[in-house]
Amino acid sequence: MDQADEQLLSLLATDLDYHFRQLVALYQQRLYGFALRLEGRPQDAEDIVQETFLRAYHALKSYPLLKVRALRLRQWLYTISLNIFRNRQIYRFWTQRPIYTIMTGNTFVSHSARSRLARRGP
């Protein structure tokens, strides 16, 4: 961990609300670049960064002072961003699938397609 991160963690441990802006100023562009490489879309990258800072703020607010000072800040923030990206990918995967699917042989058939096939008969 570099000297700037150590100093920032000490400041965050003493007054999170006041010094959190410094954390955002220091890491916003780095995290945006990282999220943009992962996501590929600027708006989604901005959303990931915003969610990262929200989660970081709430976590820092709930951590004891010793835990805040012991954080590896850069790695911690990048891990939060990566986990948000992964959660979004999982969510997209499951929400883009038809709700009612059944497996027939090697083919997935939606509920509506199964109904149409059943009405046609053999």
Secondary structure, DSSP 4 states (H G I P E B T S, - for coil): --HHHHHHHHHHHH-HHHHHHHHHHHHHHHHHHHHHHHH--HHHHHHHHHHHHHHHHHHHHHS-HHHHHH--HHHHHHHHHHHHHHHHHHHHHHHSS-SSEEEETTEEEEHHHHHHHHHH--
